[in-house]
Amino acid sequence: MNAWLPTSPCTPEACAGHEGERAGLARAVLRLAAAVALILLGILGCQPVRLLPTRPRQALVRAWATALVRAFGIRITVQGSPGPDGGRLIVANHISWLDIPLVAAAMPCRMLAKSDIRNWPVLGPLSRQNGTLFIERERIRALPATVETITHALLAGDRVTVFPEGSTWCGRARGPFRRAAFQSALDARVPVQPVRLTYRLADGSPAAAPAFVGDDPLTASLWRIARARGVRAEVRLLPRIPPGRHEDRRELAAAAQAAVAAESTPVVPVVPVPPLPAAALLAGVPAQPSSPSATDRDSAKRPSASVHH
């Protein structure tokens, strides 16, 4: 494990339970089937869509991303304006793999993702064909090349989304913004667009089901989200930070982090929940529903020796 990698105290046991209503098994299976169908449609239609003019292409991407999130029964609320076209670095807090289609539903962009996703089943081919930029998180020497790649994309007029916390958090707690990606905005002299992502239940409390943290397998996360009911995803497009306002990436990262953290859910301690003892199970305390098994390569963070990786 590299000491420089971002860490998070969030774990599936402590942060990813669902306390609201649950969908029936049949509905959950239908949701997963609809999501898989949309992903396959995205893979098959990616190349033809890329041949379309900019406006129709962006409209189709937004419609597809919206449909994918809605397939899981999640309602979407977008506040704020995406603003004019042109190169822009979009920075958002990171809670779940759902963040990617959620941001794309608000405004089409290219994503910066960890290189592991390139080899994921189904999602891997889609990300590769959709212009995703990849970062090798465990190779610090590859970081300058990644920053240069982002800079070229910004200079070409692309919107590039990064999650500068570098790791997923549950939403009740947040991580500091890493500064490296902000250098690309300085070099390309483009605005930075802070975005705040929040998942809530009907009563306004944070929704834990979407959290994809620690050693959570991807298939377990998919099943948990498919079983959850009453989840609402909120995308707040915050005022853009114009180029030249901050002299270095440290100040720029701090300004973006402050914008995303303002008025968001207060930070609360995240305490791991130990497994229920046998006596409690015999007393009738409900256990968590079983989830489909998954291969280790689909986990949220690796290696399993540290769920904070």
N, C-alpha and C positions, 0 to 999 in steps of 0.2 A: 504494500500500500504506500502510495506517495503522500508525504506529509502536506504537500501544497494543495492537494485536492480539496474542494469545498466539502463541508460536512453538515449534517442535519441531525438533530436529536429525534426526529419523527420516525416512528415505527408503525407497521400495519396494525399491531395489536393495540397500540395506544391511540392511534389517530385515524384509522380507516374504517371504523365501525359505522353502521347506519342506525340511527335511533328513530327514524320516521317510519312511515308505512312502507310495506313491501309489496311489490308486484307478484302476482301468481307465477308459478313455474311456466305455464304456457305462454304468458305474456313476455316473460324474460327470454324464453327461447325465441319467440318471434322478434323481439328487439335485436337479439344477437344475429339472427338470420338477416334481418333488414340491414344491419350495419355491415355484415360481411358482403352482402350483395352490393351495397354502395361502394365499398372499398374496391371490389372487383370491377365495378363499373368505372371507377376512377382510374384503375390501372389500364383498362382497355381503351378508355376514351382520352387518356392523357395526351397521346401524340396528336390525334386529330384536333383537340382543343387548342394545343399550342400553335396551330397554324392559323387560328382565328385572329382578327384584329384585337387590339388591346381591350377595348370596352366590352365587347361580347365575351371575351375570354375571362375577364375579371368577374363579370356577372355570373358566368357559369361556375367559376371556382367558388364564389361566395354562396351560390345556391347549393352546390354539392356539400360544402363544409357545414352549412346550416342544417341540411338534411341529415348528415352523419351524426351531428350532436343531437338533433331531435329524434333520431332513430332510437336513442337510449332513453327517451322519455324526458329529456331535459329541455326546459324552456330557456330561451336566450333573450337577454335584455342588453342592448347596446346604447350607451350614453356618450355623447360627444361626437365630434366630426372628424373623419379621417383626413380632411384637408386636401390640398392640391396634390397632383401627381408629382413624381420626382423622387430622387434618392432620399432615403430616410432610414435611420437606425431606430427600430422599434424595440423597446425594452420593457419586459413585463415580469411580474412575480411568477413563480413556478410552483404549481400544485399537482398537476396531473398530466398524463399524455393527452387528455382532452383539451389541454391548453392550446395545442397546435391547431386542430380544426376550429377551435373557438376564436382564436385570433384571425384565422383565415376567413371565418364567417363575417367578421367585422370589416376587414380590409385585406385583400389578397396581397401576399408577400412571400418572400423566400425565407425559409427557416434555417437556423443554425442548430444542429442536433448532434448528439454524441454518436460516434462512429458505430457503436454497437447496433443502432437501429437499422443500419444498412443491411444487416443480416437477419433481421427479424422476419418471420413468416408473414406474408400478406402486406404488412405495413412497410417492410423494407423495400420491395419493388416500387411501391407507390411513392415513397419518399425520394427514391433515386430518380424516378421519372419526373417528379414535380419540381426539380431544381433545388432540392435541399442541399445546403452546405454542411459539411461534417467536420467535427472537431475530435481529435484523439485526446481525450481527457487525461490519460495517463502518461502522455508524452509532452512534457513541458517544452521540449525543444521544438515541437511542432506548432507552438502557439504563435510565433511571429508570422509564419506562413499562413495560418488561419486568419490573422488580423489583416494581412495583405489581401487575401482572397475576398474578405468582406469589403475591404476598401474598394477593390475593383468593381464589385457588384454595386456598391453605392454610387460610384462614379458613372456606372452604366445606366443609372436612373432607377435601380431596383430598390424596393423596400425590403429590408432584411430584419427579421425578428430574432432576437437573442433573449435568453433567460439568464441574466447576469448573476443570479444567486448561485448558479452552477450546480444546483441540486434541488430536488423537489422538497417542499415543505408542506405541512398539512393545511395551511391557511390560517390557523389560529396562532401560528408563530411564523416568523420571517427570517430570512438570512441576509447578510450584507451583500451589496452588489460588488462583484469583482470588476476591476477597472479595465482589463485588457481590451475588451471589445469596443470600449468607448474611444480608444485611440483611432479606430477606423473612421468614426464620425468626424474626429478632429482632422484627420488626414484628408478626407474627402470633402470637408467643409459642408456637411449636410446637417439638417436638424435631427434632434433626438426626440422621439415620441414615446413618453412614458405611458404605460397601459397597466391598469389595475384589474386583476381577475379575481372574482369572488364566486364561490358556490354556496347557495343558501337553501334552507328549507322554507316551507310556506310561512312559518312564524318569524322568519328573518334570522334565525340562528344559523351558524355555519353548518354546511352539509359536509359530512366526513367521508361519505362513500366515494367521491371522485378522487380522494387523495391517493397518490401512487408513490409510496415512500418506502425506504428501507429495502428489505429483501422481498418485497411484494411481487409475486409472479404476475405477468401480464394477464394470463387467463383468469386468475383469481380476481384481478381488478375489473376485467370485463364483466364477469359474472356478478360481482358486487354492485356495479353501476346498473346493470340490467335489472337487478332485483329491487333497486331503490325507487321510491315514488316521491313525487313532490319536490324534486331538485330543480333549482333555477340557477342558471349561469349568468353572471353579470360581467359585462365588459365596459370599463370606463376609459374612454380615450381622453387622456389628460392634455393640457396645453403643451404644445411643442416647445422645446428648448432650442432657440435659433443658434446657428453657428456663430462662433466668436464671443458668445456670452461668457464662457468659461475658458480659461487659458490652458488648463491641463486636464487629463483624464480623471485625476483624483477628484477635482472639483465637479466635473461633469457627472461622474458616477454618483457622488454624494447628492447632487441636485436632483437627479432622476430618482434615486432611492427615496429621498424625502417626499417627492411628489407622489410616488406610488404608496408610501406608507401613510400619508396624510388621510385622516378620516376613515382609515380601514379598521378592520377588526382588531381590538387590543390584543397584545401579545399575552398569552396565558402559559403557565408552565405545562410542559408535556411530560407526563409521568407514565412510564411503561406500565401496562396492566398485566399482573401475573396471571397465569392460567388458573381456572377455577379448581379448587381441590375436589377430590372425589366425594367428600361429604356434601359439598354444595350441589354437586350434580345429582346426588341421590335425593336431596331435598327438593328438587324440582326447579333449580335455577336454570333458565334456558341457555343453551350453548350457542355459539355462533353457527350459522348454517354452513354446511360443507360447500367447498368450492371445487371446480374442476382442477385436476392436477396440471402442472405446467413444467416445461423444461427450464433448467436453471438459466439458460441464456435469455429468457424473457423477463427476468426480474428487473425491478425498478433500478436497483443499484447493485453493483458487484464489486469485489468478491463477497461471498456470504459471511466471511469472517468479520466484516464490518458493515452493518446495515446503513451506516452513514456515508458510504462511498458514493 
